[in-house]
Amino acid sequence: MALENLKGRVAFIFEEVDFDVDQIVGVKNIKIQDIDELAAAAMQAYDPAFRDKVRPGDILVGAGNFGYGHPHYPPMKAMRHLGIAGVVAESFSPGYWRGEISMGFPQASCPGILGLVERWDEIEVDWDAAEVRNLTRGGSLPMEPLSFADRSMLEAGGLVGYLKRPTAA
Amino acid sequence: MGYTIAEKILARVSNKDAVKAGDEVMAKPDFVIAYDFPGYTDVIFRQMKEDFGIDKVPDPDRYAIFIDHMVPAATPKEEELHIITRDWCRENGVALYERRGIGHQVAAEVGYAVPGAFVVHFDGHISQLGTFGTLAMGIRRNLLEAFVRERVSIKVPATVRVNLTGTLQKGVYARDVFHHLVRTLGPASCRFQVLEVGGPAIEQISTEGLQTITGLAMFTGAVTAIVNPDKARLEYAQARAKKDIEPVWSDDDAEYAAVHEIDLTDLEPIVVIPPTPANSRNLSDYIGIEINTGYLGSCASGRLEDIKVAAEILKGRQVAPGFQLNVVPTSQEIMAAAGRAGYLSTLAEAGAFVSSPSCDYCFGRMGTMTAGQRAVSTGTLNVRGRMGSPDSEIYLCNAATVAATAVEGKIADPRPYL
């Protein structure tokens, strides 16, 4: 099954290395269950007008070891609710990576991405070519190919869909 | 080229003669472990039935559940979660360990840290079973795979070898060694890799100390940590082992992603300043910061040697007025041993609040701080809000530093007390 390319604007660039994603909603909001309320709390510390600017299909960009610490699921639930389609980062922390891939949320590891894009550039994540392209300014960078299992999980929309498929081994 | 211990273990559980870093395999965990936590085990149990039609796990001896969070329950909802767990374990014939202590520690005590075994959990601190030559990985929600299938998909990780050399100074402990590793190598140095700890200096680090180091591995980015087992650790683990597995060791010519040598001779006690576990600093630069509360416990520390040094420092002294010192032994077995040795009475006489094993102090369900407060802690993590208000602060340090700080009410160097 084909994995659809991500094509969207860079809605925000988290330049902090070892970024703790919990800061996206703020730790005091991490237990909010209501998704609208959670989404309203998202990005307040970074760009209070974020939710008015973001469009479905937009992409987040991160620095090295994105998701370090003890990442929780609510921040990216809020981001998906706002229309964010995936994250491209220089590199990812394994716990965060596993957690979000299992939610079926695309993540692309692309060393050098911070030098390739500026906020609101339109970019494309091409899974088959293992490449991230800047459609606004031109230029591209190779990304690390997904493992078979990670790719299958994204294609299946997440862990449960993946596990319902017949096993390869 | 030879193989790492991690590659050897993953080859066995994948039914292959050999695997190398980067291979994708379907591996059968020897043990599947979890603690009950809302949104995790209750969801896994429900999904097994509703999404996959599995009424019972086929091989119950491979599974173990621990009740170590929300102990004791503080709300009816918490107790309801425990009931779901107890019922599921009974219906499935799966071992349940309740009120025995923090699961990652108890798992070793009751025999899941089998040298050569492959273990999965959703929580990354299970890596501490690596002390005994067990490959134990926290795979987060993918743990569901281990509940609904016999095998889990794993990309064989490369290994970073760290050789510890030199001589540890007085007042410097395993905890400092780990935080120094993060400082020296960086918080992403072992990303998606196994941290293999060795070298001549590990002779000076106790089994408990190695559990501290391996248990915190995720803060180097590692997916787990492992130590090639020696005679003493083999004896501890094999006497309790729930399964008969041939231990394995890394070959001398194993292929590592990197090999680092770290000399511990000049290492001083460390403090990890808020708000990230990447912030290792020399303790001496932070002496005198006013502190409100101290926590000695968690799956990372809170073992007998931690409690012993705290008792030695607090013997004949008193916790500073207004300072709240919580001492929480990591397991019942440790608590009983600390009681027999007289450490607990010493700590109680000094004004410490001594509590039964529980994970709850580590993540702020108990011993909660309000805005503006500061803690010294042997817990696992110092991110914002970990022990209560996002506007409180956590300074991670060794157990001796917690005790000395409790005496002075401000961050204190434990060495003059030793």
Interface residues (C-beta under 8 A of the other chain):
Chain A: V17 D18 D20 D22 Q23 G26 V27 K28 I30 G64 N65 Y68 G69 H70 S91 F92 S93 P94 G95 R98 G99 S102 M103 S147 F148 A149 L159 V160 L163 K164 T167 A168 A169
Chain B: E24 V25 M26 Q47 D51 F52 G124 G138 I139 R140 R141 N142 L144 E145 V148 R149 R151 S153 K155 P187 A188 R191 F192 M218 F219 G221 A222 V223 P275 T276 P277 A278 L381 V383 R384 G385 R386 S389 P390
